[in-house]
């Protein structure tokens, strides 16, 4: 196939797309294996989450447990979980951005 006007041929584009797809799959698998830890309440609550956004562990310091104030404990757990999810999202975007060169998969496939 002749290259017209400096545009890459279809075979080259397909090869590049397949390479990028493989890199994305490898990166996704590596991300899913990672664990991130977030805290709330000055370290009173600690949440460990995987790159798949599955909670692996929640640690609650005994001094934060007050039977008369369950709402504060609930808020702290929620804050730590949300921070862990935010970290996982940020890591995923950063790592996938390296593979796609900032193009985003939506524009390629």
ZITA-V40713 format. One line per field, one symbol per residue. burial: b if it has 9 or more other C-alpha atoms within 8 Angstrom, else e. Layout:
burial: ???
//
This chain:
burial: eeeeeeeebeeebeeebeebeebbeebbeebbbeebbbbbeeebbbbbbbbbeebeebebeeeebeeeebeebeebbebbbebbbebbeebbeebbbebbeeebeeeee
//
